[in-house]
Amino acid sequence: QLRELSKTLKNLEQSLKEKEEELRAFLLRIPNLPHESVPVGEGPEENCEVRKWGEPPKFDFEPKPHWEIGERLGILDFARGAKLAGSRFTLYRGLGALLERALINFMLDLHIREHGYIEVLPPFLVKREVMEGTGQLPKFEEDLFKIEGLELFLIPTAEVPVTNIHRDEILDEKDLPLRYVSYTPCFRKEAGSYGKDVRGIIRQHQFNKVELVKITTPETSYEELESMVRDAEEVLRRLGLHYRVVELCTGDLGFSAAKTYDLEVWLPGLGEYKEISSLSNCEDFQARRAQIRFRRQGRKSTELVHTLNGSGLAVGRTVVAILENYQQEDGSVLVPEALRPYMYGIERITPPK
């Protein structure tokens, strides 16, 4: 009889384990809940404009799209990028490569020296559980590049490794908030964007981004979100680029976000605003998945932190904005003053002679 009970118990334990795995798999696919302040809507057309900064530049000629400007200047080589890696890859040449590098260093310096972020340079390959922690897996696996046989994934954003730095850790309240900035290349299949932004460098399989990540207490996270938005805005202001801030409605929120603001920069060559940064408060959604907790002073119990992330900024799209907003009638492009110290004092990018 004891042998029978032991066998039954073992079977029940196995069944319980299977049910727990099924429950976990189900829960991992449930998105975050929107914050009560988020406007209700079904899609992007119901997002709310919060504010604008600057004015669109006025031209005495028909402004050109960035891909025409870049090719004419000899700084963006789409044909050779495609020859090397296929569609949605670009080869930067000469002053194009320098412009990209200048923007990365300018953004990092601004966020580190003036905004108080700590720079980190994480691995560009991460484990499955790290992707699960920030919410990319299991739902968005089709959009990720996976290294077969190693169960490693190329990061789609620095948010993934940087948020997971403190995975399975208990932090001290006195150490919060933590503010990190990280430059990384990002890799995305763009599986759901067939036919979108097929020309130029708006939507690439590989692109550079400077990412901002914050780990905060629950009561300060929305204050930290607003300051993060201002930090990203400051990049655009220093570069003299007209933009607007948009609050996303419920139907346009990302999987992990409780509240999101997008910064959209004006692109005169395309005649439209384009997202250049998306900044979100995920509250305790990612912290619960990654088990990032903190302990208040004088207490034994722990609480989940709040995590925030946002672009500060997407580098390729900033190149696009500079080419289109600073283009001149003679085909040259002025270099924004803030970037000139990072470009050996060069004031203008001119066509090759």
C-alpha positions in Angstrom: 0.0 0.0 0.0 2.8 2.4 0.8 4.4 1.6 -2.5 1.1 2.4 -4.2 0.9 5.7 -2.4 4.5 6.6 -3.2 3.8 5.9 -6.9 0.6 7.9 -6.9 2.4 10.8 -5.1 5.2 10.7 -7.7 2.7 10.8 -10.6 0.9 13.7 -8.9 4.1 15.6 -8.5 5.0 15.2 -12.1 1.5 16.3 -13.1 1.7 19.3 -10.9 5.1 20.2 -12.4 3.6 20.0 -15.9 0.6 22.1 -15.0 2.9 24.7 -13.4 5.0 24.9 -16.6 1.8 25.3 -18.6 0.6 28.1 -16.3 4.0 29.8 -16.5 4.0 29.6 -20.3 0.5 31.1 -20.4 1.4 33.9 -18.0 4.5 34.8 -20.0 2.3 35.7 -22.9 0.1 38.2 -20.9 1.1 41.8 -21.5 1.5 44.5 -18.9 -1.6 46.5 -17.8 -1.7 50.2 -18.9 -1.4 52.9 -16.2 -4.7 54.7 -15.4 -3.4 57.9 -17.0 -2.9 56.3 -20.5 -5.4 57.5 -23.0 -7.8 54.8 -24.3 -7.6 54.1 -28.0 -7.3 51.4 -30.6 -4.2 52.4 -32.5 -1.6 55.0 -33.4 -4.2 57.4 -34.8 -5.5 57.8 -31.3 -2.2 58.7 -29.7 -2.1 62.1 -28.0 0.4 64.9 -28.9 1.8 66.4 -25.7 4.1 69.1 -27.0 6.3 70.3 -29.9 9.7 71.9 -29.9 11.2 74.1 -32.6 10.0 74.8 -36.2 10.4 72.7 -39.4 13.1 74.2 -41.6 12.0 76.2 -44.6 13.6 75.4 -48.0 13.8 77.3 -51.3 14.0 74.0 -53.1 12.2 70.6 -52.9 13.9 68.8 -50.0 15.2 65.3 -50.9 14.8 62.1 -48.9 17.9 60.9 -47.0 18.7 58.0 -49.3 19.2 60.4 -52.2 21.3 62.7 -50.1 23.4 60.0 -48.7 24.1 58.3 -52.0 24.9 61.7 -53.7 27.4 62.5 -50.9 29.0 59.1 -51.1 28.4 58.4 -47.4 25.6 55.7 -47.6 26.2 52.8 -49.9 23.0 50.7 -50.1 24.1 48.5 -53.1 27.2 47.3 -51.3 25.4 46.9 -48.0 23.0 44.6 -49.8 25.8 42.8 -51.6 27.4 42.0 -48.2 24.3 41.0 -46.2 21.1 41.4 -48.2 18.2 43.8 -47.9 17.9 46.2 -45.0 21.7 46.5 -44.4 23.7 49.6 -45.3 27.4 50.4 -45.6 28.4 53.7 -44.1 31.5 55.3 -45.8 33.9 58.2 -45.0 32.0 61.1 -43.3 28.9 58.9 -43.1 30.7 56.5 -40.7 32.2 59.5 -38.9 28.8 61.1 -38.5 27.4 57.9 -37.0 30.3 57.6 -34.6 30.1 61.3 -33.7 26.5 60.9 -32.8 27.1 57.9 -30.5 29.9 59.7 -28.6 27.9 62.9 -28.4 24.8 61.1 -27.0 26.9 59.1 -24.5 28.8 62.2 -23.3 25.6 64.2 -22.8 23.9 61.5 -20.8 26.9 60.6 -18.7 28.3 64.1 -18.0 25.2 66.1 -17.7 22.3 63.7 -17.0 24.1 61.4 -14.5 23.9 58.0 -16.2 26.4 55.2 -15.7 27.8 53.8 -18.9 27.7 50.1 -19.4 28.8 48.0 -22.4 26.9 44.6 -22.2 27.2 41.4 -24.3 25.3 41.6 -27.6 24.3 37.9 -27.2 22.0 36.9 -24.3 20.3 33.8 -22.9 16.7 32.9 -23.4 15.8 33.7 -19.8 17.2 37.2 -20.2 14.9 37.7 -23.2 12.0 36.4 -21.1 12.9 38.8 -18.3 12.2 41.9 -20.4 9.3 40.5 -22.3 10.7 39.7 -25.8 10.2 36.0 -25.3 8.2 34.0 -25.8 5.8 36.2 -27.8 8.2 37.9 -30.2 10.6 35.0 -31.0 10.0 35.3 -34.8 11.5 38.8 -34.7 14.8 37.8 -33.0 18.0 36.5 -34.5 18.9 33.2 -32.8 22.3 31.4 -32.7 21.4 27.8 -33.4 22.8 25.2 -31.1 23.8 27.7 -28.4 20.3 29.0 -27.3 21.6 32.6 -27.5 19.9 35.5 -29.1 21.3 38.7 -30.7 19.9 41.6 -28.7 17.1 43.7 -30.4 17.8 46.6 -27.9 20.3 47.2 -25.1 17.2 47.3 -22.8 17.4 43.5 -22.7 20.9 43.0 -21.2 21.0 46.2 -19.2 17.7 45.7 -17.4 18.8 42.2 -16.6 22.1 43.3 -15.0 20.3 43.0 -11.6 18.3 39.9 -12.5 17.8 37.7 -9.3 19.3 40.4 -7.1 18.0 42.3 -4.0 19.1 45.9 -4.2 19.3 48.4 -1.3 16.8 51.3 -1.3 19.7 53.8 -0.8 21.2 52.7 -4.2 18.1 53.6 -6.1 17.4 54.9 -8.7 20.0 53.3 -10.9 20.5 55.1 -14.2 22.3 53.3 -17.0 23.2 54.4 -20.5 24.5 51.9 -23.1 25.5 52.0 -26.8 25.0 48.8 -28.7 24.2 47.6 -32.2 20.7 46.1 -32.3 19.5 43.3 -34.4 15.9 42.7 -35.6 14.3 40.5 -38.3 11.5 43.1 -38.7 9.2 40.1 -39.4 6.0 42.1 -39.2 7.1 45.1 -41.3 7.1 43.8 -44.8 6.8 46.7 -47.2 7.4 49.4 -44.6 10.2 51.9 -45.0 11.9 49.7 -47.6 14.2 52.6 -48.8 16.9 54.2 -46.8 18.0 53.5 -43.2 14.7 54.0 -41.3 14.2 50.3 -40.7 17.2 48.0 -40.7 18.1 44.5 -39.6 21.2 46.0 -37.8 21.3 49.5 -36.4 23.0 51.4 -33.6 21.2 52.8 -30.6 22.0 54.6 -27.3 19.7 53.3 -24.7 18.6 54.7 -21.3 17.6 52.3 -18.5 16.4 53.1 -15.0 15.7 50.9 -12.0 13.7 52.8 -9.4 11.4 52.5 -6.4 7.6 52.3 -7.3 6.8 55.7 -5.9 9.5 57.6 -8.0 9.1 55.7 -11.3 6.8 58.2 -13.0 8.9 61.2 -12.0 11.9 59.3 -13.4 9.9 58.6 -16.6 9.3 62.3 -17.2 13.0 63.1 -16.5 14.1 60.4 -18.9 11.9 61.9 -21.6 13.5 65.3 -21.0 17.0 63.7 -21.3 16.1 62.2 -24.7 14.6 65.5 -25.8 17.8 67.3 -24.9 19.7 65.4 -27.6 17.2 66.6 -30.3 17.4 70.2 -28.9 21.2 70.3 -28.9 21.0 69.1 -32.6 18.4 71.7 -33.5 15.9 69.2 -34.7 12.2 69.9 -34.7 10.2 67.2 -32.9 7.0 66.4 -31.0 6.3 64.3 -27.9 3.4 61.8 -28.3 1.7 59.8 -25.5 0.7 56.3 -26.7 -2.8 55.2 -26.3 -3.7 51.8 -24.8 -4.0 50.1 -28.2 -0.5 51.2 -29.3 1.4 50.3 -26.1 4.2 47.8 -26.3 3.9 44.4 -24.6 5.9 45.3 -21.4 5.0 49.0 -21.1 2.5 50.6 -18.6 3.0 54.0 -20.1 5.0 55.2 -23.1 6.0 58.5 -24.7 7.4 58.6 -28.3 9.6 61.3 -29.6 8.9 61.9 -33.3 11.4 64.0 -35.3 10.3 65.9 -38.4 11.7 64.6 -41.7 11.2 67.2 -44.5 12.4 64.9 -47.2 9.7 62.4 -46.3 7.2 65.1 -45.3 6.3 63.3 -42.0 7.2 62.8 -38.4 9.1 59.6 -37.6 9.6 57.9 -34.2 13.2 58.4 -33.0 12.8 57.4 -29.4 10.2 55.4 -27.4 10.4 55.8 -23.6 8.5 53.5 -21.3 7.7 52.8 -17.6 7.3 49.1 -17.3 6.4 49.4 -13.6 7.1 46.0 -11.9 6.3 43.9 -15.0 9.9 43.1 -16.0 11.1 43.1 -12.4 8.6 40.3 -11.6 9.8 38.2 -14.6 13.5 38.9 -13.9 13.1 38.9 -10.1 14.7 42.3 -9.5 13.8 43.3 -5.9 14.9 45.9 -3.3 14.7 46.2 0.4 13.7 49.3 2.2 15.9 50.5 5.1 14.8 48.9 8.4 12.7 46.2 6.8 13.3 42.5 6.2 10.7 42.1 3.4 11.5 42.9 -0.2 9.6 44.6 -3.0 9.8 44.6 -6.8 11.5 47.5 -8.4 10.1 49.5 -11.3 12.1 49.4 -14.6 12.1 52.1 -17.3 13.8 52.2 -20.7 14.0 54.4 -23.7 16.2 55.4 -26.7 18.5 58.3 -26.2 18.5 58.1 -29.3 18.2 55.7 -32.2 21.4 56.7 -34.1 20.6 55.8 -37.7 17.3 57.7 -37.5 19.2 60.7 -36.1 21.5 60.5 -39.2 18.4 60.5 -41.3 17.0 63.6 -39.5 20.3 65.5 -39.9 20.6 64.7 -43.6 17.1 65.8 -44.3 16.9 68.9 -42.0 20.4 70.2 -42.7 20.5 69.6 -46.5 21.5 72.5 -48.7 20.5 73.4 -52.3 24.0 72.6 -53.6 23.7 69.0 -52.3 25.8 69.5 -49.2 24.7 69.0 -45.6 25.6 71.3 -42.7 26.9 69.6 -39.6 25.0 70.7 -36.4 27.3 72.8 -34.2 27.0 70.3 -31.3 28.6 67.6 -33.4 31.5 69.5 -34.9 33.9 68.8 -32.0 33.2 65.1 -32.6 33.9 65.5 -36.4 37.3 67.1 -36.3 35.7 70.5 -36.7 34.1 69.7 -40.1 31.2 72.1 -40.7 29.8 70.8 -44.0 29.6 67.4 -45.7 30.0 68.0 -49.5 29.6 65.8 -52.5 32.8 64.1 -53.8 34.5 66.0 -56.6 
